[in-house]
Every structure is written in structure tokens, then in C-alpha cells.
Amino acid sequence: MSDSLSFTGAEDSIRLLPAVNDDHGGVIVDLEEPMDSKVFIGALRASMSHWKHAGKKGVWIKLPIELANLVETVVKEGFWYHHAEPNYLMLVYWIPETINTLPANATHRVGVGAIVLTEKREMLVVQEKSGRLRGTGVWKIPTGIVDEREDICAAAIREVKEETGVDAEFVEVVAFRQTHKAFFDKSDLFFLCFLRPLSFKIQKQELEIEAAQWMSIPEFTAQPFAQKSSLFKHIADLCLVKLDKNYAGFCSVSSSSSSSSEDKPPYIYMNTRDLHRSGHTTTNRL
């Protein structure tokens, strides 16, 4: 619901900034049209007075890059940076004289690692041209960053295809790791995924991958770097127990919701093998 668009002052009518109510008692201003800074500051001050009188809490102002000339004005009125994207900057203000409960900007980056195993007990590995392992000769599993609005399961399949040319299908998330003070001091969530190969011919990516091949698990674990890396040791252990079918990870299950605004239902990752074995399931689809 939009706020009123005018404010009657002592002399004339000042137009308020276009805003919509959020779900938490605040307002969101999404500016699109060019505006003179003098006109803008009058509208901003009138709007802030209006919102304060209306009992609003957080005020979010989304400035597209084309309106960067207004950033200084907004900051001088007490707003602070919340986050930035390639095409806009988001600034925020907390009106009440109470504890600020505005959510912080996103704090985590999400990555995936793909364990792709054949029935011959061979795993798909690569050597990278960039990153901290470049030039070391270390063989590792395909890894990468999950794109915005991309599912973990889809990211794992994509990274394998991009780096090695191998088609694969997602089976399970078998483990995940959390680290802190990673990329720009943000935390990092890294999901290890188990995939089943659908093709075996390798065509490595020339830009980022130095080499790619199928490798036996003993050869993988025999690498000097793998002997020192707990992550590599965990990967090898997961390979062995998965091949022996003694470990159940988390499958992707469609999780529909009547209140979801997504184009497609999100996934919930579950240990479906043990869930169905228990006989306590209430539905076949969440």
C-alpha cells in the first residue's frame, strides 16, 4: 500500500516521496525519476515527518545509480548505507527511539563442491589456473559459487559442466562447512554435493581449469596436500562410504507454500532414505 503523496505545509503543498509499506512497520522508497537535490531534500524532510507521525519504523531508500547525486543529501539527513548492488544503493534510517531491529545486510556467501563418482570408484578432479591452489599441481573436486537465485543442487551440476564438460545429476548434499572472515570478511557456507555422472568424456574449461581427469580415490588421498588437509580427508571418507552405500545425505525435495512468491517452489534438503524407512512420513510432497 502506498503512502499519501502530498504534505500540506504552511505555504504550499509539498509532495511526499513515493513509498510502499513493508511487512514490518516501515516504508520502502524506490526512486526512479530524476529529481533535483533541493526538491528532493524538501520532499524527504516532509516525508520523514509524515512517517514519524504515522508511527513508522524503518525507512528504506533505494537509489538507482542514475540518482547517485542524491546520496550525499540522504546521508546528511542521517541515513546510512545498508547494501549496494551493481545498479542501486540502499540506504536506511530507524525512526523510533528504541533498539534498532532492522535486519543486517546479507552476511554469507554460498559455495558448492561436487563429488562425482563412477561405478569404477573413480572421482572427477581438476587442477585450477586461479585461486590459492593454482600452479601447485593439486587435484581437487570441482567447486564454485552459487549464483543469485540459483539452487544449490543446480549450482553443483552447472559447476561440473562448466569446468569439465561432464553431464551429471544431483543426488544429495552430503556435508557442509561454515567458515568466517572469508570473502570481504563475510562468512562462507560451503556445501559438498554428491553427483552421479551421466557422461564421462572430459572437455575442460580453458579459462579457469588447467587439467581435469577421472582419478582413483587412493591416488587422490595420496597427494601430499591431501595428507595435510582435513577437508580432502573428509571428501575421501565420504567417497568411500557413499560407494558402500553406508551414508545417507540430504536429497532435494520440492517445498511448495501457498504464500511463496517464487516462480518455482524452493527445495528443502532432507535425509529421505531414513525418513521413509521410519514409516513416520505424513506426505510424499512437502
C-alpha positions as protocol buffer text, in pm:
chain_id: "A"
residue {
  index: 1
  type: MET
  ca { x: 0 y: 0 z: 0 }
}
residue {
  index: 2
  type: SER
  ca { x: 143 y: 340 z: -98 }
}
residue {
  index: 3
  type: ASP
  ca { x: 174 y: 633 z: 137 }
}
residue {
  index: 4
  type: SER
  ca { x: -3 y: 961 z: 69 }
}
residue {
  index: 5
  type: LEU
  ca { x: 179 y: 1164 z: -196 }
}
residue {
  index: 6
  type: SER
  ca { x: 133 y: 1516 z: -64 }
}
residue {
  index: 7
  type: PHE
  ca { x: 202 y: 1710 z: 255 }
}
residue {
  index: 8
  type: THR
  ca { x: 36 y: 2042 z: 329 }
}
residue {
  index: 9
  type: GLY
  ca { x: 280 y: 2292 z: 476 }
}
residue {
  index: 10
  type: ALA
  ca { x: 235 y: 2645 z: 595 }
}
residue {
  index: 11
  type: GLU
  ca { x: 262 y: 2795 z: 247 }
}
residue {
  index: 12
  type: ASP
  ca { x: 204 y: 2529 z: -14 }
}
residue {
  index: 13
  type: SER
  ca { x: 178 y: 2160 z: -76 }
}
residue {
  index: 14
  type: ILE
  ca { x: 500 y: 1954 z: -78 }
}
residue {
  index: 15
  type: ARG
  ca { x: 487 y: 1621 z: -247 }
}
residue {
  index: 16
  type: LEU
  ca { x: 595 y: 1323 z: -41 }
}
residue {
  index: 17
  type: LEU
  ca { x: 837 y: 1066 z: -173 }
}
residue {
  index: 18
  type: PRO
  ca { x: 668 y: 764 z: -334 }
}
residue {
  index: 19
  type: ALA
  ca { x: 671 y: 482 z: -78 }
}
residue {
  index: 20
  type: VAL
  ca { x: 511 y: 148 z: -2 }
}
residue {
  index: 21
  type: ASN
  ca { x: 464 y: -10 z: 338 }
}
residue {
  index: 22
  type: ASP
  ca { x: 684 y: -309 z: 419 }
}
residue {
  index: 23
  type: ASP
  ca { x: 578 y: -606 z: 633 }
}
residue {
  index: 24
  type: HIS
  ca { x: 748 y: -479 z: 949 }
}
residue {
  index: 25
  type: GLY
  ca { x: 602 y: -136 z: 1012 }
}
residue {
  index: 26
  type: GLY
  ca { x: 836 y: 54 z: 785 }
}
residue {
  index: 27
  type: VAL
  ca { x: 834 y: 203 z: 437 }
}
residue {
  index: 28
  type: ILE
  ca { x: 1033 y: 146 z: 120 }
}
residue {
  index: 29
  type: VAL
  ca { x: 1112 y: 432 z: -115 }
}
residue {
  index: 30
  type: ASP
  ca { x: 1203 y: 316 z: -464 }
}
residue {
  index: 31
  type: LEU
  ca { x: 1310 y: 624 z: -659 }
}
residue {
  index: 32
  type: GLU
  ca { x: 1315 y: 604 z: -1037 }
}
residue {
  index: 33
  type: GLU
  ca { x: 1259 y: 952 z: -1179 }
}
residue {
  index: 34
  type: PRO
  ca { x: 1535 y: 1219 z: -1183 }
}
residue {
  index: 35
  type: MET
  ca { x: 1495 y: 1475 z: -904 }
}
residue {
  index: 36
  type: ASP
  ca { x: 1670 y: 1799 z: -820 }
}
residue {
  index: 37
  type: SER
  ca { x: 1854 y: 1774 z: -487 }
}
residue {
  index: 38
  type: LYS
  ca { x: 1677 y: 2085 z: -348 }
}
residue {
  index: 39
  type: VAL
  ca { x: 1336 y: 1947 z: -436 }
}
residue {
  index: 40
  type: PHE
  ca { x: 1439 y: 1608 z: -302 }
}
residue {
  index: 41
  type: ILE
  ca { x: 1551 y: 1729 z: 41 }
}
residue {
  index: 42
  type: GLY
  ca { x: 1222 y: 1913 z: 90 }
}
residue {
  index: 43
  type: ALA
  ca { x: 1026 y: 1602 z: -4 }
}
residue {
  index: 44
  type: LEU
  ca { x: 1247 y: 1383 z: 216 }
}
residue {
  index: 45
  type: ARG
  ca { x: 1207 y: 1600 z: 525 }
}
residue {
  index: 46
  type: ALA
  ca { x: 831 y: 1627 z: 473 }
}
residue {
  index: 47
  type: SER
  ca { x: 811 y: 1251 z: 423 }
}
residue {
  index: 48
  type: MET
  ca { x: 1014 y: 1177 z: 736 }
}
residue {
  index: 49
  type: SER
  ca { x: 785 y: 1400 z: 940 }
}
residue {
  index: 50
  type: HIS
  ca { x: 482 y: 1225 z: 793 }
}
residue {
  index: 51
  type: TRP
  ca { x: 621 y: 876 z: 859 }
}
residue {
  index: 52
  type: LYS
  ca { x: 725 y: 961 z: 1213 }
}
residue {
  index: 53
  type: HIS
  ca { x: 375 y: 1093 z: 1286 }
}
residue {
  index: 54
  type: ALA
  ca { x: 230 y: 775 z: 1134 }
}
residue {
  index: 55
  type: GLY
  ca { x: 440 y: 559 z: 1368 }
}
residue {
  index: 56
  type: LYS
  ca { x: 660 y: 408 z: 1101 }
}
residue {
  index: 57
  type: LYS
  ca { x: 986 y: 238 z: 1198 }
}
residue {
  index: 58
  type: GLY
  ca { x: 1245 y: 166 z: 932 }
}
residue {
  index: 59
  type: VAL
  ca { x: 1276 y: 381 z: 621 }
}
residue {
  index: 60
  type: TRP
  ca { x: 1447 y: 222 z: 321 }
}
residue {
  index: 61
  type: ILE
  ca { x: 1554 y: 441 z: 29 }
}
residue {
  index: 62
  type: LYS
  ca { x: 1660 y: 263 z: -288 }
}
residue {
  index: 63
  type: LEU
  ca { x: 1866 y: 494 z: -508 }
}
residue {
  index: 64
  type: PRO
  ca { x: 1939 y: 374 z: -862 }
}
residue {
  index: 65
  type: ILE
  ca { x: 2285 y: 453 z: -988 }
}
residue {
  index: 66
  type: GLU
  ca { x: 2135 y: 723 z: -1212 }
}
residue {
  index: 67
  type: LEU
  ca { x: 2038 y: 917 z: -896 }
}
residue {
  index: 68
  type: ALA
  ca { x: 2379 y: 897 z: -730 }
}
residue {
  index: 69
  type: ASN
  ca { x: 2369 y: 1276 z: -698 }
}
residue {
  index: 70
  type: LEU
  ca { x: 2121 y: 1232 z: -410 }
}
residue {
  index: 71
  type: VAL
  ca { x: 2343 y: 1008 z: -196 }
}
residue {
  index: 72
  type: GLU
  ca { x: 2515 y: 1293 z: -10 }
}
residue {
  index: 73
  type: THR
  ca { x: 2179 y: 1454 z: 68 }
}
residue {
  index: 74
  type: VAL
  ca { x: 2036 y: 1132 z: 210 }
}
residue {
  index: 75
  type: VAL
  ca { x: 2345 y: 1064 z: 424 }
}
residue {
  index: 76
  type: LYS
  ca { x: 2342 y: 1418 z: 566 }
}
residue {
  index: 77
  type: GLU
  ca { x: 1982 y: 1356 z: 678 }
}
residue {
  index: 78
  type: GLY
  ca { x: 2104 y: 1070 z: 899 }
}
residue {
  index: 79
  type: PHE
  ca { x: 2065 y: 770 z: 668 }
}
residue {
  index: 80
  type: TRP
  ca { x: 2337 y: 506 z: 646 }
}
residue {
  index: 81
  type: TYR
  ca { x: 2442 y: 255 z: 383 }
}
residue {
  index: 82
  type: HIS
  ca { x: 2279 y: -85 z: 410 }
}
residue {
  index: 83
  type: HIS
  ca { x: 2395 y: -258 z: 91 }
}
residue {
  index: 84
  type: ALA
  ca { x: 2484 y: -193 z: -270 }
}
residue {
  index: 85
  type: GLU
  ca { x: 2421 y: -379 z: -594 }
}
residue {
  index: 86
  type: PRO
  ca { x: 2556 y: -304 z: -943 }
}
residue {
  index: 87
  type: ASN
  ca { x: 2258 y: -84 z: -1029 }
}
residue {
  index: 88
  type: TYR
  ca { x: 2147 y: 67 z: -696 }
}
residue {
  index: 89
  type: LEU
  ca { x: 2243 y: 170 z: -342 }
}
residue {
  index: 90
  type: MET
  ca { x: 2015 y: 102 z: -43 }
}
residue {
  index: 91
  type: LEU
  ca { x: 2016 y: 344 z: 249 }
}
residue {
  index: 92
  type: VAL
  ca { x: 1820 y: 308 z: 571 }
}
residue {
  index: 93
  type: TYR
  ca { x: 1701 y: 506 z: 874 }
}
residue {
  index: 94
  type: TRP
  ca { x: 1548 y: 390 z: 1204 }
}
residue {
  index: 95
  type: ILE
  ca { x: 1286 y: 637 z: 1331 }
}
residue {
  index: 96
  type: PRO
  ca { x: 1178 y: 521 z: 1683 }
}
residue {
  index: 97
  type: GLU
  ca { x: 1389 y: 592 z: 1990 }
}
residue {
  index: 98
  type: THR
  ca { x: 1410 y: 220 z: 2055 }
}
residue {
  index: 99
  type: ILE
  ca { x: 1656 y: -58 z: 1976 }
}
residue {
  index: 100
  type: ASN
  ca { x: 1716 y: -80 z: 1602 }
}
residue {
  index: 101
  type: THR
  ca { x: 1573 y: -410 z: 1479 }
}
residue {
  index: 102
  type: LEU
  ca { x: 1645 y: -363 z: 1108 }
}
residue {
  index: 103
  type: PRO
  ca { x: 1796 y: -679 z: 955 }
}
residue {
  index: 104
  type: ALA
  ca { x: 2164 y: -659 z: 862 }
}
residue {
  index: 105
  type: ASN
  ca { x: 2282 y: -699 z: 507 }
}
residue {
  index: 106
  type: ALA
  ca { x: 2348 y: -1050 z: 377 }
}
residue {
  index: 107
  type: THR
  ca { x: 2637 y: -1198 z: 575 }
}
residue {
  index: 108
  type: HIS
  ca { x: 2717 y: -1521 z: 392 }
}
residue {
  index: 109
  type: ARG
  ca { x: 2848 y: -1634 z: 59 }
}
residue {
  index: 110
  type: VAL
  ca { x: 2738 y: -1982 z: -56 }
}
residue {
  index: 111
  type: GLY
  ca { x: 2966 y: -2222 z: -241 }
}
residue {
  index: 112
  type: VAL
  ca { x: 2941 y: -2580 z: -365 }
}
residue {
  index: 113
  type: GLY
  ca { x: 3183 y: -2866 z: -416 }
}
residue {
  index: 114
  type: ALA
  ca { x: 3087 y: -3157 z: -642 }
}
residue {
  index: 115
  type: ILE
  ca { x: 3185 y: -3516 z: -564 }
}
residue {
  index: 116
  type: VAL
  ca { x: 3124 y: -3705 z: -888 }
}
residue {
  index: 117
  type: LEU
  ca { x: 3190 y: -4081 z: -862 }
}
residue {
  index: 118
  type: THR
  ca { x: 3178 y: -4363 z: -1114 }
}
residue {
  index: 119
  type: GLU
  ca { x: 3094 y: -4728 z: -1052 }
}
residue {
  index: 120
  type: LYS
  ca { x: 3465 y: -4796 z: -1111 }
}
residue {
  index: 121
  type: ARG
  ca { x: 3534 y: -4599 z: -790 }
}
residue {
  index: 122
  type: GLU
  ca { x: 3688 y: -4306 z: -973 }
}
residue {
  index: 123
  type: MET
  ca { x: 3621 y: -3942 z: -891 }
}
residue {
  index: 124
  type: LEU
  ca { x: 3620 y: -3635 z: -1112 }
}
residue {
  index: 125
  type: VAL
  ca { x: 3905 y: -3395 z: -1024 }
}
residue {
  index: 126
  type: VAL
  ca { x: 4053 y: -3075 z: -1163 }
}
residue {
  index: 127
  type: GLN
  ca { x: 4358 y: -2853 z: -1136 }
}
residue {
  index: 128
  type: GLU
  ca { x: 4285 y: -2481 z: -1129 }
}
residue {
  index: 129
  type: LYS
  ca { x: 4451 y: -2193 z: -1312 }
}
residue {
  index: 130
  type: SER
  ca { x: 4344 y: -1942 z: -1046 }
}
residue {
  index: 131
  type: GLY
  ca { x: 4292 y: -1939 z: -671 }
}
residue {
  index: 132
  type: ARG
  ca { x: 4527 y: -2038 z: -392 }
}
residue {
  index: 133
  type: LEU
  ca { x: 4595 y: -2383 z: -543 }
}
residue {
  index: 134
  type: ARG
  ca { x: 4697 y: -2255 z: -886 }
}
residue {
  index: 135
  type: GLY
  ca { x: 5034 y: -2384 z: -1001 }
}
residue {
  index: 136
  type: THR
  ca { x: 5061 y: -2637 z: -717 }
}
residue {
  index: 137
  type: GLY
  ca { x: 4963 y: -2947 z: -915 }
}
residue {
  index: 138
  type: VAL
  ca { x: 4696 y: -3031 z: -657 }
}
residue {
  index: 139
  type: TRP
  ca { x: 4395 y: -3226 z: -783 }
}
residue {
  index: 140
  type: LYS
  ca { x: 4065 y: -3121 z: -626 }
}
residue {
  index: 141
  type: ILE
  ca { x: 3694 y: -3161 z: -683 }
}
residue {
  index: 142
  type: PRO
  ca { x: 3506 y: -2905 z: -897 }
}
residue {
  index: 143
  type: THR
  ca { x: 3393 y: -2610 z: -684 }
}
residue {
  index: 144
  type: GLY
  ca { x: 3227 y: -2274 z: -733 }
}
residue {
  index: 145
  type: ILE
  ca { x: 2993 y: -2005 z: -605 }
}
residue {
  index: 146
  type: VAL
  ca { x: 2614 y: -2037 z: -612 }
}
residue {
  index: 147
  type: ASP
  ca { x: 2467 y: -1765 z: -832 }
}
residue {
  index: 148
  type: GLU
  ca { x: 2190 y: -1535 z: -714 }
}
residue {
  index: 149
  type: ARG
  ca { x: 1851 y: -1714 z: -723 }
}
residue {
  index: 150
  type: GLU
  ca { x: 2024 y: -2044 z: -807 }
}
residue {
  index: 151
  type: ASP
  ca { x: 1953 y: -2364 z: -614 }
}
residue {
  index: 152
  type: ILE
  ca { x: 2242 y: -2549 z: -452 }
}
residue {
  index: 153
  type: CYS
  ca { x: 2165 y: -2864 z: -649 }
}
residue {
  index: 154
  type: ALA
  ca { x: 2159 y: -2672 z: -978 }
}
residue {
  index: 155
  type: ALA
  ca { x: 2484 y: -2492 z: -896 }
}
residue {
  index: 156
  type: ALA
  ca { x: 2667 y: -2821 z: -839 }
}
residue {
  index: 157
  type: ILE
  ca { x: 2552 y: -2956 z: -1176 }
}
residue {
  index: 158
  type: ARG
  ca { x: 2645 y: -2630 z: -1350 }
}
residue {
  index: 159
  type: GLU
  ca { x: 2994 y: -2612 z: -1200 }
}
residue {
  index: 160
  type: VAL
  ca { x: 3075 y: -2969 z: -1306 }
}
residue {
  index: 161
  type: LYS
  ca { x: 2955 y: -2900 z: -1661 }
}
residue {
  index: 162
  type: GLU
  ca { x: 3140 y: -2568 z: -1687 }
}
residue {
  index: 163
  type: GLU
  ca { x: 3472 y: -2693 z: -1550 }
}
residue {
  index: 164
  type: THR
  ca { x: 3488 y: -3041 z: -1704 }
}
residue {
  index: 165
  type: GLY
  ca { x: 3218 y: -3075 z: -1972 }
}
residue {
  index: 166
  type: VAL
  ca { x: 3073 y: -3374 z: -1784 }
}
residue {
  index: 167
  type: ASP
  ca { x: 2696 y: -3402 z: -1751 }
}
residue {
  index: 168
  type: ALA
  ca { x: 2581 y: -3513 z: -1407 }
}
residue {
  index: 169
  type: GLU
  ca { x: 2268 y: -3539 z: -1194 }
}
residue {
  index: 170
  type: PHE
  ca { x: 2240 y: -3421 z: -837 }
}
residue {
  index: 171
  type: VAL
  ca { x: 2190 y: -3692 z: -574 }
}
residue {
  index: 172
  type: GLU
  ca { x: 2249 y: -3545 z: -229 }
}
residue {
  index: 173
  type: VAL
  ca { x: 2413 y: -3284 z: -12 }
}
residue {
  index: 174
  type: VAL
  ca { x: 2650 y: -3500 z: 191 }
}
residue {
  index: 175
  type: ALA
  ca { x: 2806 y: -3235 z: 419 }
}
residue {
  index: 176
  type: PHE
  ca { x: 2856 y: -2863 z: 461 }
}
residue {
  index: 177
  type: ARG
  ca { x: 3121 y: -2639 z: 615 }
}
residue {
  index: 178
  type: GLN
  ca { x: 3092 y: -2292 z: 766 }
}
residue {
  index: 179
  type: THR
  ca { x: 3389 y: -2055 z: 784 }
}
residue {
  index: 180
  type: HIS
  ca { x: 3418 y: -1691 z: 886 }
}
residue {
  index: 181
  type: LYS
  ca { x: 3614 y: -1385 z: 773 }
}
residue {
  index: 182
  type: ALA
  ca { x: 3627 y: -1516 z: 417 }
}
residue {
  index: 183
  type: PHE
  ca { x: 3541 y: -1305 z: 110 }
}
residue {
  index: 184
  type: PHE
  ca { x: 3541 y: -937 z: 222 }
}
residue {
  index: 185
  type: ASP
  ca { x: 3521 y: -1057 z: 584 }
}
residue {
  index: 186
  type: LYS
  ca { x: 3187 y: -1229 z: 521 }
}
residue {
  index: 187
  type: SER
  ca { x: 3107 y: -1579 z: 641 }
}
residue {
  index: 188
  type: ASP
  ca { x: 3107 y: -1867 z: 395 }
}
residue {
  index: 189
  type: LEU
  ca { x: 2880 y: -2171 z: 365 }
}
residue {
  index: 190
  type: PHE
  ca { x: 3025 y: -2450 z: 151 }
}
residue {
  index: 191
  type: PHE
  ca { x: 2802 y: -2744 z: 53 }
}
residue {
  index: 192
  type: LEU
  ca { x: 2956 y: -3075 z: -52 }
}
residue {
  index: 193
  type: CYS
  ca { x: 2727 y: -3240 z: -307 }
}
residue {
  index: 194
  type: PHE
  ca { x: 2725 y: -3595 z: -437 }
}
residue {
  index: 195
  type: LEU
  ca { x: 2651 y: -3626 z: -810 }
}
residue {
  index: 196
  type: ARG
  ca { x: 2606 y: -3919 z: -1046 }
}
residue {
  index: 197
  type: PRO
  ca { x: 2781 y: -3884 z: -1386 }
}
residue {
  index: 198
  type: LEU
  ca { x: 2565 y: -3904 z: -1698 }
}
residue {
  index: 199
  type: SER
  ca { x: 2862 y: -3868 z: -1936 }
}
residue {
  index: 200
  type: PHE
  ca { x: 3231 y: -3940 z: -1896 }
}
residue {
  index: 201
  type: LYS
  ca { x: 3415 y: -3756 z: -2173 }
}
residue {
  index: 202
  type: ILE
  ca { x: 3606 y: -3461 z: -2029 }
}
residue {
  index: 203
  type: GLN
  ca { x: 3633 y: -3125 z: -2204 }
}
residue {
  index: 204
  type: LYS
  ca { x: 3795 y: -2887 z: -1959 }
}
residue {
  index: 205
  type: GLN
  ca { x: 3722 y: -2518 z: -1936 }
}
residue {
  index: 206
  type: GLU
  ca { x: 4020 y: -2334 z: -2084 }
}
residue {
  index: 207
  type: LEU
  ca { x: 3979 y: -2010 z: -1888 }
}
residue {
  index: 208
  type: GLU
  ca { x: 3996 y: -2142 z: -1530 }
}
residue {
  index: 209
  type: ILE
  ca { x: 4092 y: -2512 z: -1544 }
}
residue {
  index: 210
  type: GLU
  ca { x: 4448 y: -2633 z: -1604 }
}
residue {
  index: 211
  type: ALA
  ca { x: 4358 y: -3003 z: -1625 }
}
residue {
  index: 212
  type: ALA
  ca { x: 4073 y: -3244 z: -1548 }
}
residue {
  index: 213
  type: GLN
  ca { x: 4054 y: -3621 z: -1521 }
}
residue {
  index: 214
  type: TRP
  ca { x: 3898 y: -3924 z: -1354 }
}
residue {
  index: 215
  type: MET
  ca { x: 4114 y: -4038 z: -1060 }
}
residue {
  index: 216
  type: SER
  ca { x: 4105 y: -4330 z: -818 }
}
residue {
  index: 217
  type: ILE
  ca { x: 4032 y: -4246 z: -455 }
}
residue {
  index: 218
  type: PRO
  ca { x: 4367 y: -4387 z: -331 }
}
residue {
  index: 219
  type: GLU
  ca { x: 4550 y: -4166 z: -581 }
}
residue {
  index: 220
  type: PHE
  ca { x: 4351 y: -3865 z: -464 }
}
residue {
  index: 221
  type: THR
  ca { x: 4429 y: -3929 z: -98 }
}
residue {
  index: 222
  type: ALA
  ca { x: 4798 y: -3997 z: -170 }
}
residue {
  index: 223
  type: GLN
  ca { x: 4859 y: -3635 z: -270 }
}
residue {
  index: 224
  type: PRO
  ca { x: 5088 y: -3460 z: -18 }
}
residue {
  index: 225
  type: PHE
  ca { x: 4838 y: -3172 z: 9 }
}
residue {
  index: 226
  type: ALA
  ca { x: 4551 y: -3415 z: 74 }
}
residue {
  index: 227
  type: GLN
  ca { x: 4752 y: -3575 z: 354 }
}
residue {
  index: 228
  type: LYS
  ca { x: 4755 y: -3241 z: 536 }
}
residue {
  index: 229
  type: SER
  ca { x: 4405 y: -3115 z: 451 }
}
residue {
  index: 230
  type: SER
  ca { x: 4118 y: -3222 z: 675 }
}
residue {
  index: 231
  type: LEU
  ca { x: 3871 y: -3121 z: 403 }
}
residue {
  index: 232
  type: PHE
  ca { x: 4037 y: -3351 z: 149 }
}
residue {
  index: 233
  type: LYS
  ca { x: 4037 y: -3634 z: 404 }
}
residue {
  index: 234
  type: HIS
  ca { x: 3665 y: -3584 z: 472 }
}
residue {
  index: 235
  type: ILE
  ca { x: 3595 y: -3585 z: 97 }
}
residue {
  index: 236
  type: ALA
  ca { x: 3780 y: -3916 z: 56 }
}
residue {
  index: 237
  type: ASP
  ca { x: 3594 y: -4068 z: 351 }
}
residue {
  index: 238
  type: LEU
  ca { x: 3261 y: -3956 z: 206 }
}
residue {
  index: 239
  type: CYS
  ca { x: 3352 y: -4113 z: -129 }
}
residue {
  index: 240
  type: LEU
  ca { x: 3419 y: -4449 z: 34 }
}
residue {
  index: 241
  type: VAL
  ca { x: 3105 y: -4462 z: 248 }
}
residue {
  index: 242
  type: LYS
  ca { x: 2888 y: -4344 z: -40 }
}
residue {
  index: 243
  type: LEU
  ca { x: 3024 y: -4616 z: -267 }
}
residue {
  index: 244
  type: ASP
  ca { x: 2950 y: -4873 z: 3 }
}
residue {
  index: 245
  type: LYS
  ca { x: 2600 y: -4722 z: 47 }
}
residue {
  index: 246
  type: ASN
  ca { x: 2659 y: -4666 z: 419 }
}
residue {
  index: 247
  type: TYR
  ca { x: 2585 y: -4295 z: 427 }
}
residue {
  index: 248
  type: ALA
  ca { x: 2266 y: -4104 z: 353 }
}
residue {
  index: 249
  type: GLY
  ca { x: 2289 y: -3736 z: 272 }
}
residue {
  index: 250
  type: PHE
  ca { x: 2020 y: -3478 z: 209 }
}
residue {
  index: 251
  type: CYS
  ca { x: 1812 y: -3501 z: -109 }
}
residue {
  index: 252
  type: SER
  ca { x: 1638 y: -3202 z: -263 }
}
residue {
  index: 253
  type: VAL
  ca { x: 1262 y: -3214 z: -208 }
}
residue {
  index: 254
  type: SER
  ca { x: 1024 y: -2957 z: -354 }
}
residue {
  index: 255
  type: SER
  ca { x: 874 y: -2747 z: -75 }
}
residue {
  index: 256
  type: SER
  ca { x: 566 y: -2567 z: -201 }
}
residue {
  index: 257
  type: SER
  ca { x: 393 y: -2295 z: 0 }
}
residue {
  index: 258
  type: SER
  ca { x: 70 y: -2110 z: -63 }
}
residue {
  index: 259
  type: SER
  ca { x: 240 y: -1788 z: 50 }
}
residue {
  index: 260
  type: SER
  ca { x: 552 y: -1830 z: -163 }
}
residue {
  index: 261
  type: SER
  ca { x: 621 y: -1560 z: -423 }
}
residue {
  index: 262
  type: GLU
  ca { x: 882 y: -1770 z: -603 }
}
residue {
  index: 263
  type: ASP
  ca { x: 836 y: -1866 z: -968 }
}
residue {
  index: 264
  type: LYS
  ca { x: 911 y: -2225 z: -868 }
}
residue {
  index: 265
  type: PRO
  ca { x: 890 y: -2393 z: -527 }
}
residue {
  index: 266
  type: PRO
  ca { x: 1207 y: -2385 z: -317 }
}
residue {
  index: 267
  type: TYR
  ca { x: 1386 y: -2701 z: -209 }
}
residue {
  index: 268
  type: ILE
  ca { x: 1421 y: -2843 z: 139 }
}
residue {
  index: 269
  type: TYR
  ca { x: 1718 y: -3080 z: 176 }
}
residue {
  index: 270
  type: MET
  ca { x: 1634 y: -3394 z: 373 }
}
residue {
  index: 271
  type: ASN
  ca { x: 1760 y: -3742 z: 458 }
}
residue {
  index: 272
  type: THR
  ca { x: 1471 y: -3904 z: 272 }
}
residue {
  index: 273
  type: ARG
  ca { x: 1610 y: -4257 z: 300 }
}
residue {
  index: 274
  type: ASP
  ca { x: 1587 y: -4271 z: 678 }
}
residue {
  index: 275
  type: LEU
  ca { x: 1271 y: -4063 z: 680 }
}
residue {
  index: 276
  type: HIS
  ca { x: 1083 y: -4310 z: 461 }
}
residue {
  index: 277
  type: ARG
  ca { x: 1240 y: -4605 z: 641 }
}
residue {
  index: 278
  type: SER
  ca { x: 1098 y: -4480 z: 971 }
}
residue {
  index: 279
  type: GLY
  ca { x: 743 y: -4501 z: 837 }
}
residue {
  index: 280
  type: HIS
  ca { x: 651 y: -4171 z: 1005 }
}
residue {
  index: 281
  type: THR
  ca { x: 604 y: -3963 z: 689 }
}
residue {
  index: 282
  type: THR
  ca { x: 273 y: -3779 z: 652 }
}
residue {
  index: 283
  type: THR
  ca { x: 304 y: -3681 z: 289 }
}
residue {
  index: 284
  type: ASN
  ca { x: 505 y: -3762 z: -17 }
}
residue {
  index: 285
  type: ARG
  ca { x: 547 y: -3397 z: -107 }
}
residue {
  index: 286
  type: LEU
  ca { x: 613 y: -3106 z: 129 }
}
